[in-house]
Each structure stands twice: as structure tokens, then as C-alpha cells.
Amino acid sequence: MTIIAEQTLDLSFTSDKLAARLFAPEQKDEETWVCRFEIGAPINESLDAQGVSSLQALALALKSLSAALYSSELYRNGQLGAFGEFNGYLGIPAPGIFKDIAPFTF
């Protein structure tokens, strides 16, 4: 698997970073593409998003990755940030359902 995008995020309680990675979509069969995301410790979450095209699988993986970050307990407690700031923005937009808690949505 090839990493196509990566964001390191800050944790308020340690100098360690949390890595969020998005991998290149891969064709599973004639009708299905799969795109994986992984979020490192302490969240430790991953998912293989499936779509009928590589673009759909990629879009679903990015939205799922973003949803996992913005819905995490670390984010809700103000312990997850980006670029040294814990002001709510994680460097990627949040799904529209998070418009009340995240500064930018898509």
C-alpha cells in the first residue's frame, strides 16, 4: 500500500505526535475499489472504504478519516490539535454533520 497523504497531529499531554494516513485506492475486483485510512495511537483506528470507483473510495476514506478524528474523545476534550494549536482545526475539513463543533466542513 502506498501512502498518498499524511497529517501529524498534536496531543496536548505529550510531545508525541498522532499520525493519520490515507493510502492510494486499489482495485479489489471489477466493480469495487478500496481505500484505506489509518490513525495511530492513542486513537488506533483504521478502515477500508469501498467505492465503485477509485475517486469514490478515496472520498469516502477521507470523510471517514475526518469523522473518526473529529468524533474522538481526544478532540472533544481539546487534547487533539494541529500546527501547535488546539483551537478545533485539525488541518482537514470535517464532514458536514460536525458543523457545530468543527471550524471547517465539507
N, C-alpha and C positions, 0 to 999 in steps of 0.2 A: 504494500500500500504506500502511496505517495502522499506526503503532507502537502496540501496546497495553500493552507492558511493556518496561522498560529498566533495566538494572543496570550501573553503572560499577564496575569492579574496579581494585584497586591492583596495581601492579607494583613489586617490591622494588628494582629497579635504576634507576628513573626516576620523576619526578613525573607523567609522562603516565599517563592512565587508559586502560583497555581497556573498550570498550562492548560489551555483549551485549544484543541487541534481539530482541523477539518481535513479530511482525506479526499483525494480525487475519486469521482464516481467511477464505478466499474460495472460492466455489463454482466449480469447474472445469467440471463437467458435472452431469448429473442424479444421478450416483452417486458423485462424488468432490469432496471438499473439500481444499484445500491451505493449509497454514500454514507460513510461512517464519520462520526464525531467522537472525540474522547475528551473528558475533563479530568484532570489529575486530582491528587489528594489536596485537600481533605474532602472534596465532593465525590470523586471517584464514580463518574457516570460515563456511559458510552451507549451509542445507539447506531444501528444500521437503518437509515431511512431509505425506503424504496419508492421508486417512481417509474413511470412509463418511458421517461427519457432521462438522459444524464442531467439536464438542466432542472427538471422537476425534482429528482433525487437530491441534487445539490441544494436547491431552495428549501426543501423540507428539512434537510440536515442542518442548515444554517438556522432556520427558525427553531428547530428542536434544541439545538445547542444554546441559543439565546434564551429560550424559555427555561431550560434547566438552570442556567446561571441566574436569571432574574427571579426565579421562584425558589432559589436555595435559601436555606436558613441563614447562611453567611451574608447574603445580600440583604435580606430582610432585617438583619441585626446591625447593618452598617459596617460589617467586617470585611467586605469584599469591594475592591476598588480597582481603578486603572490609573496609570500615569502618576502614582503617588497621591491621588485624590480619592476620597470616599464620599463623593457628592451624588452618587447614583448612576453616573455614566460609566459603562464598562467597555467602551470602545467599539461596541457593536449595537445596532438598534435592537429594541425589544419587540416581540410580537405585539400587535395592537391591543390584545387583552390586558397588557401591562401598562396602558397609557396613564393610569392613575398613580403608578409608583416609579416608572422609568422616564427619564427625560426625553428620549427619542424612540419612536416606534415605527414599524413598517408593516 
